[in-house]
Amino acid sequence: MKAALFNPIRYSGSSPAGWPVAPSSYDLEIGQRSMLGGLENLRLADELGFDWVTVAEHHYAGFSLTPNPMVLAGALTQVVKRAKIALLGPTIPILNPIRVAEEYAMLDNLTGGRVIAGLLRGTPNEYVTYNINPAESRDRFEEALALIRRAWTEPEPFGWQGRFYQYRSVAVWPRVVQSPYPSLYMSGSSPESGAMAARNRIGLGLAFTTVPLASQAAKFYREEADKLGWQPSTDQVLYRMGFHVAETDEQAMTDMVESGAAKPNVGLTMANKAVLAGAMSSGYFGKAAEEQKERVAPRDATERVEKGQILLGSPETVWKQICRVRDEVGAGVLDLFPIVPIADRTRRSIELFGAKLLPRLHEN
């Protein structure tokens, strides 16, 4: 198995609940400190032997200070010297796909071929950001995916006349280092997305879900791939979850309580109920609309552990939780994000994971 440290670069100060959050709530000193702290945690993960470091795209709130993950990844090329840099990822239906292809190619050159390319649809609120119809997101995504792949592999300039994107001439420089292009992942919690991932022979990412739902989605993905004559590798199933490791189970829970992280959580897509309702009615979640309610239901820390949404406890306790994800989901990559927003305890958690759990993980 492989482990990635995902750091969304959360704003470390207090900010109002909801989405979008007023820019007047942003404190410049806290914001800059948050960014530098995030870079330091990813540098530490690289030194400890994490296989990947991960960045993502979100807008208009303190959940993530990376509206452009490509910019952060560019900074990471100068900080992370060994681990792969996974962008999971740009939200391609709301972006210019040629620009995305070019930026990935730049990063692949800067890292010597250490980029992982997650191409995502994003959460429903992202579509408000750039005023894109969420009902078009799946079709936009598949066309953008095809265009990006061709831009990476076509040796001569070409034109593109699609439903959503039109370009007179495409000739991406620099070329990507990896052949034929970086490893690809997409989110696949719904049957429609799982089938699309299988159809395009790319990796499946499962995030902000539960182990039972992820197991079902991964099984469907593998079955669809089998129908098409191929089988995903273990590394092509990624499971994202929160984590906090301490010396003892009691200390881990104390850290959660003292930081406020033990309280029932509210998923990012629940931040704006009107946006979520619109996404539900537009078919954004496809056949998994009802399951989405289960994925983002508020749960306290104990319930999140039971559902397989977080790893929490001593190294030995967390190892047992990891084995459950491995055995039930079949995930070959764990994409882990810190859940205790206290800097020194987050650092200690990362160190404990690196020292006590990474060696065991790499043996499995």
Secondary structure, 3 states (H helix, E strand, C coil): CEEEEECCCCCCCCCCCCCCCCHHHCCHHHHHHHHHHHHHHHHHHHHHCCCEEEECCCCCCCCCCCCCHHHHHHHHCCCCCCCEEEEEEEEHHHCCHHHHHHHHHHHHHHCCCCEEEEEECCCCCHHHHCCCCHHHHHHHHHHHHHHHHHHHHCCCCEEEECCCCEEEEECCCCCCCCCCCCCEEEECCCHHHHHHHHHCCCEEEEECCCHHHHHHHHHHHHHHHHHCCCCCCHHHEEEEEEEEECCCHHHHHHHHHHHCCCCCCCCHHHCCHHHHHHHHHHCCCHHHHHHHHHHCCCCCHHHHHHHCCEEEECHHHHHHHHHHHHHHHCCCEEEEEECCCCHHHHHHHHHHHHHHHHHHHHCC
